[in-house]
């Protein structure tokens, strides 16, 4: 094994800037992420209010309804049957944590649609930054997210994209960041803003699309197209939440938690193995030209 002694850089996650989390998908992974994300947003917002900072926001986007098969591995119970997933979770955790959670009971069907959602939720003039969280199970939606990011980074202070994808027992979580077009990105320096790869840069085959949108699947296809394991979903949700927690709580002057030092994790729940992709110049430049 060859050791990489190259410096690991810390991405400044801009504590003063409120993060607007737009979670796309409230099913196998999204349902478990939203549970913890809503709680942490409520906790940190109480502190931000004391500090005089803008509060973080949470928006959930999903048109799917809770079905009987969802009760096996998703974060729903019998009384949720037939209800919209985004509405169920926004109501449940909004009430539980005293948090105003917005929801949209639609599927993302174009990059323009997603761009409109983001721009209506984020005040580009003030200290807010969108965090697009991909908890979907199809690459067509990820292509729309990819295309939206290409225009959003020029209209906002910057864009984070958290993406999870998994098979039955393994998967990956990627935290891409693109500074705004007019923001100062001072290269690879700890405490600065620099680009980290998006999931489509790490796995360019996603851009080939190939699968179907949820609106294009029949009921039978939807039931068998993405068999998953509850442990795999929860693992993906935990890694997403870890990234989100750092985005909300890290401060560059905090020696213990100064910012992000890694941009992706791959995992195998059966073997118990993980691989962390650190913010090293040579590692990042494998995926970003």
Secondary structure by P-SEA (a helix, b strand, c coil): ccccccbbbbbcccccbbbbcccccccccaaaaaaaaaaaaaaaaaaaaaabbbbbbbbbbbccccccccccccccccccccccaaaaaaaaaaaacccbbbbbccccccaaaaaaaaaaaccccccbbbbbbbccccaaaaaaaaaaaacccccccbbbbbbbbbcccccbbbbbbbcccccccccccccbbbbbbccccccccccccccccccccccccccccbbbbaaaaaaaaaaaaaaaaaaccccccccccccccccbbbbbcccbbbbbbcccaaaaaaccc
